[in-house]
C-alpha cells in the first residue's frame, strides 16, 4: 500500500481559504469594466445578447409574414 500522510486540518483550511479568495478575485475581475479586458468582456456579452435577440425577432417576423402559397388552379380535364 502507498504511504499516506494524515490529513492536516490547518493545511486544508488554508487551501480552502486561498481557493475561495481566488474564486472571488476572478469573479470580481469579470465584472470590472474599468480594465481593458473587463470592458471588452462586458461589451462582448452585450453584443451577443443583442445579436441573439435580433436574430430571434427576424426569424419570428419571417415566419409570420411568409406569403402563403396560392393553390394551383385546376386545369380542365382534357378528353
C-alpha positions as CSV (number, residue, x, y, z in Angstrom):
1,X,0.0,0.0,0.0
2,X,1.0,3.6,-0.6
3,X,2.2,5.6,2.4
4,X,-0.4,8.2,3.0
5,X,0.0,11.2,5.2
6,X,-2.5,12.0,7.8
7,X,-4.9,14.9,6.9
8,X,-3.7,18.3,8.1
9,X,-6.6,20.5,9.1
10,X,-4.5,23.7,9.0
11,X,-3.4,22.9,5.5
12,X,-6.9,22.1,4.4
13,X,-8.3,25.3,5.9
14,X,-5.6,27.4,4.3
15,X,-6.1,25.8,0.9
16,X,-9.9,26.3,1.1
17,X,-9.4,30.0,2.1
18,X,-7.0,30.5,-0.8
19,X,-9.2,28.8,-3.3
20,X,-12.2,30.9,-2.1
21,X,-10.2,34.1,-2.4
22,X,-9.0,33.2,-5.9
23,X,-12.6,32.4,-7.0
24,X,-13.8,35.8,-5.6
25,X,-10.9,37.6,-7.3
26,X,-11.8,36.1,-10.7
27,X,-15.5,36.8,-10.3
28,X,-14.7,40.4,-9.4
29,X,-12.3,40.7,-12.4
30,X,-15.1,39.6,-14.8
31,X,-17.3,42.4,-13.5
32,X,-14.6,45.1,-13.6
33,X,-15.3,47.3,-16.6
34,X,-12.5,49.8,-15.8
35,X,-9.9,47.5,-17.2
36,X,-9.5,46.8,-20.9
37,X,-10.2,43.1,-20.8
38,X,-13.2,43.6,-18.4
39,X,-14.7,46.3,-20.6
40,X,-14.2,44.1,-23.7
41,X,-15.9,41.1,-22.0
42,X,-18.8,43.2,-20.9
43,X,-19.3,44.6,-24.4
44,X,-19.0,41.2,-25.9
45,X,-21.7,39.8,-23.7
46,X,-24.0,42.8,-24.5
47,X,-23.3,42.3,-28.2
48,X,-24.0,38.6,-28.1
49,X,-27.3,39.2,-26.3
50,X,-28.3,41.9,-28.8
51,X,-27.4,39.7,-31.8
52,X,-29.4,36.7,-30.4
53,X,-32.4,38.9,-29.7
54,X,-32.2,40.4,-33.2
55,X,-31.9,37.0,-34.9
56,X,-34.9,35.8,-32.9
57,X,-37.0,38.8,-33.9
58,X,-36.0,38.3,-37.6
59,X,-37.0,34.7,-37.5
60,X,-40.3,35.3,-35.9
61,X,-41.1,38.1,-38.3
62,X,-40.1,36.0,-41.3
63,X,-42.3,33.2,-40.1
64,X,-45.3,35.4,-39.5
65,X,-45.0,37.4,-42.8
66,X,-44.1,34.5,-45.1
67,X,-46.5,34.5,-48.0
68,X,-48.9,31.6,-48.2
69,X,-48.7,29.7,-51.4
70,X,-51.8,30.2,-53.5
71,X,-53.5,27.0,-54.5
72,X,-52.7,25.9,-58.1
73,X,-55.6,26.4,-60.4
74,X,-57.1,23.2,-61.7
75,X,-56.8,22.7,-65.4
76,X,-59.8,21.5,-67.2
77,X,-59.5,17.8,-67.9
78,X,-58.6,17.1,-71.5
79,X,-60.7,14.3,-73.0
